[in-house]
């Protein structure tokens, strides 16, 4: 196979045509404070064992803290949670200021109002170019509410409308 250089701007524009769901990966830091990062690269990986995955950027300041925690929760956002998404996408110590969440039985921050929560123990981390490919072993999962999912498509956030 001929490996030609792909312009990163073209790569981003073309793959931007593929919509992704929007999740927030949360964990509890060493001080018990919540840690979180917005991720659009979440996927189901395996049924047996139950594994899920996501791909944090290697430049992420949140990922090393989540990795150190060893456990995380995938919070699947609904379309009506755009303000929450924008707040948690920020950097800095105040990103959880005013954010409603509850600690699960596993001690993980579960965001209020999300569609789904999936609690995991860290299973594996592999290098994947300028990202990490993280897999988590699912230890608990719950459908929390029926809502229109938040999607990211062509650089914008939106929702899904089913054909009638």
Secondary structure, DSSP 8 states (H G I E B T S, - for coil): -------HHHHHHHHTTS-EE-EEEEEE-TTS-EEEEEES--EEEETTTTEEEE--BTT-TTHHHHHHH-EEEEEE-BGGGHHHHHHHTS-STTTTTT--EEE-TTS-EEETT-SEEEEEEEEEEEEETTEEEEEEEEEEEEE-----B-EEETTEEE------
